[in-house]
Amino acid sequence: MNEERSSKKKLIANIIFFLIVIIVLGVIIFNINDINEIINHTKTAKIGYLIIAVVLVLIHMTLTNLSLYAIQSKVENSLPFWPAMHIANTEHLFNAITPFSSGGQPIQAYYLIKNGLSGDESMSVLVVNFIVYQFILTIFSTTGLIIYFSRIYETISQYAFIIVVGFVINTIILVGLILVATVDGFKRLLRGFFRLLGKIKFLNKPMTKLEEKTFTFVERFQKGAKYLLYNKKVLFDIILLRVIDLIVFYSIPVFIFSALHVEVADVWFVIFMTAFSCTFMLWVPTPGASGGVEWAFTMLFVGVIANSSVVVTTMLFWRGITYFLPLILGFFSYLIIRRRGETVCE
């Protein structure tokens, strides 16, 4: 009961923080831009292209959820299709309302365990899912950076260090996760660390207990992670899902620009620019990296499209469709899970 109450309080606190950030961001955007121009662009937008953008977001969410379902379907205590999809879908809510987009995996782990997966199975599934996503995203972004480096540097040369910081952070996260999941020596490293702390007299007993529990957990976790990562069929399936997903998701601004009567000459350039605005700003400590992503998107495209009000209007449509719509649908999945008493397999 206390755990449930604490969970509700955290959710409410995150929602309040999220609303404050969004309100402040909205005030800043509309204060530094001509609202009348944004309204005029909105009125003349082609609805058909906006509908395509919405459909693409729904496809993106489905592919993202299918990735988690495909991985967890290979563990011993796997869940049926719809329960797994609902649990996967909560990521779109909790990543959107927590700093650093960090809330999705913990809530997924909680509900996976509630529905029968063991702790190490749950961790293996989530880490493998994230490793594959981070790997494909890093390769995707690096490819775009190489192809369009001169155009990117020319557009935002004064902010180039931000892209470098984001790239380095993403790469470090990826390398760290691969080491934790696959390198046997990591267990011994942890054991050595706990034993070193255990030499301090008052820490000896707790470190001994922690060493035993952690070593066993990491050993089982790595066993599960290696099984999933070395399962070629599963790995191929989720890599394919993720590649298609990224192309679908980052192509959405192409259709929004088209809705606002802007002809897109280089579709791949828009796709990669959108990827950069998301990927390299994830370190911003706000819900869903709000503020950083909007700023990066605007800065990247203002250098390409002369009409800044069109870029800002595109950004608002883009974030509304790709951020708020998944958040709302993720909330519905969360309500479905809660209504069924947190156990969606009944």
C-alpha positions, -999 to 999 in steps of 0.1 A, spaced: 0 0 0 28 24 9 46 15 -23 15 23 -43 10 56 -25 47 65 -31 44 56 -68 13 79 -71 31 108 -54 61 104 -77 38 104 -108 20 135 -96 53 153 -89 66 144 -123 34 156 -140 36 189 -121 73 194 -131 64 185 -167 36 210 -168 58 238 -154 85 231 -179 60 230 -208 43 263 -197 77 281 -193 88 268 -227 55 279 -243 58 314 -229 94 317 -242 86 304 -277 56 327 -281 74 357 -266 103 356 -291 82 347 -322 53 364 -340 22 346 -328 1 359 -357 24 344 -383 24 311 -365 -14 312 -364 -16 321 -401 7 291 -410 -14 268 -389 -46 279 -406 -33 273 -441 -17 239 -433 -26 210 -455 -45 186 -433 -37 155 -454 1 158 -447 -6 163 -409 -27 131 -409 2 113 -425 25 126 -397 1 113 -371 -1 79 -388 37 78 -388 38 84 -351 14 55 -345 36 33 -367 67 45 -347 50 36 -314 39 2 -327 74 -7 -339 90 5 -306 66 -16 -286 71 -46 -309 108 -45 -302 103 -50 -265 77 -77 -271 100 -96 -295 128 -96 -270 108 -106 -239 90 -133 -259 123 -153 -258 126 -155 -220 112 -183 -200 84 -163 -183 74 -143 -214 41 -124 -215 13 -126 -241 11 -100 -269 -12 -74 -255 0 -73 -219 36 -69 -232 26 -42 -257 7 -22 -230 38 -24 -207 61 -13 -235 37 16 -243 41 31 -208 76 41 -218 61 69 -240 44 84 -209 71 81 -183 100 90 -205 81 122 -214 75 134 -179 108 125 -162 142 143 -163 166 128 -189 138 107 -202 147 82 -175 113 70 -162 103 45 -189 126 16 -181 120 15 -143 82 14 -148 85 -13 -174 108 -33 -151 82 -30 -123 53 -42 -144 73 -70 -161 83 -84 -127 47 -79 -114 35 -101 -143 59 -130 -139 93 -122 -152 122 -126 -128 143 -96 -119 173 -107 -140 150 -116 -169 134 -81 -168 167 -64 -166 181 -85 -195 151 -77 -217 152 -39 -210 190 -35 -213 192 -56 -245 163 -35 -260 181 -3 -251 215 -15 -263 201 -24 -297 182 10 -299 213 30 -288 236 11 -312 213 17 -342 207 53 -332 245 59 -328 252 43 -362 223 62 -378 234 96 -364 271 90 -372 262 82 -408 242 114 -411 270 134 -394 296 121 -419 274 127 -449 262 162 -440 291 174 -418 299 205 -439 263 216 -441 257 210 -404 289 229 -394 280 257 -418 245 260 -403 254 260 -365 292 263 -364 290 283 -331 270 255 -314 290 226 -329 304 217 -294 269 208 -283 266 181 -310 300 168 -300 290 166 -263 258 148 -272 276 124 -295 302 116 -268 275 110 -241 255 87 -263 286 67 -273 298 64 -236 263 51 -226 264 25 -254 299 13 -246 291 11 -209 260 -9 -214 277 -34 -237 305 -39 -212 280 -45 -183 259 -69 -204 286 -90 -220 321 -87 -204 327 -114 -178 354 -93 -161 328 -68 -150 316 -92 -123 351 -94 -110 355 -57 -111 324 -52 -90 336 -79 -66 370 -61 -62 353 -28 -56 330 -42 -29 359 -59 -12 379 -27 -12 351 -9 5 347 -38 28 381 -32 43 365 -2 61 354 -18 93 318 -6 96 312 -14 59 326 -50 60 293 -68 66 270 -48 43 297 -50 15 300 -87 19 262 -92 15 261 -67 -14 290 -86 -31 271 -119 -29 238 -105 -41 253 -83 -69 277 -110 -82 248 -135 -85 225 -110 -101 251 -97 -126 260 -133 -135 224 -143 -142 217 -110 -159 247 -114 -182 237 -149 -190 202 -137 -201 216 -107 -220 242 -128 -239 215 -153 -248 193 -125 -262 222 -107 -279 236 -139 -295 202 -151 -306 207 -141 -343 170 -143 -353 158 -121 -324 187 -97 -329 180 -94 -367 143 -88 -361 148 -60 -335 176 -44 -355 153 -43 -386 124 -30 -365 146 -2 -351 160 8 -384 126 11 -399 114 29 -368 141 55 -369 134 63 -406 97 65 -400 100 87 -369 126 111 -382 108 115 -415 78 131 -398 90 168 -402 92 161 -440 55 159 -441 49 187 -417 71 210 -439 50 199 -468 18 207 -449 32 242 -444 39 246 -482 76 241 -479 91 219 -506 117 195 -492 145 191 -517 167 167 -497 145 143 -476 175 125 -460 189 158 -448 157 166 -430 156 131 -415 192 133 -402 188 169 -389 157 158 -369 177 128 -356 205 152 -344 180 175 -327 167 146 -306 198 124 -302 223 150 -292 201 169 -267 189 139 -246 213 150 -219 192 181 -211 178 174 -176 141 182 -184 111 160 -191 117 145 -225 146 169 -230 120 196 -235 137 229 -243 169 214 -257 152 194 -285 130 224 -295 160 247 -295 182 223 -315 155 217 -341 149 254 -346 186 262 -348 193 235 -373 165 243 -396 165 281 -394 199 279 -411 183 260 -439 148 276 -443 148 314 -443 114 318 -429 119 314 -391 81 314 -384 76 284 -406 104 266 -388 89 274 -354 54 264 -366 69 231 -379 86 225 -346 54 231 -327 34 206 -349 63 181 -347 66 182 -309 28 182 -305 25 151 -327 56 132 -316 57 141 -280 22 148 -267 3 121 -287 26 92 -275 24 106 -240 -14 105 -240 -15 70 -255 11 58 -230 -11 72 -202 -40 51 -215 -19 20 -214 -9 29 -178 -46 33 -169 -54 -1 -184 -26 -17 -164 -37 0 -132 -74 -8 -137 -64 -45 -140 -47 -44 -106 -12 -40 -120 -13 -75 -133 -22 -74 -170 -20 -111 -176 -52 -120 -158 
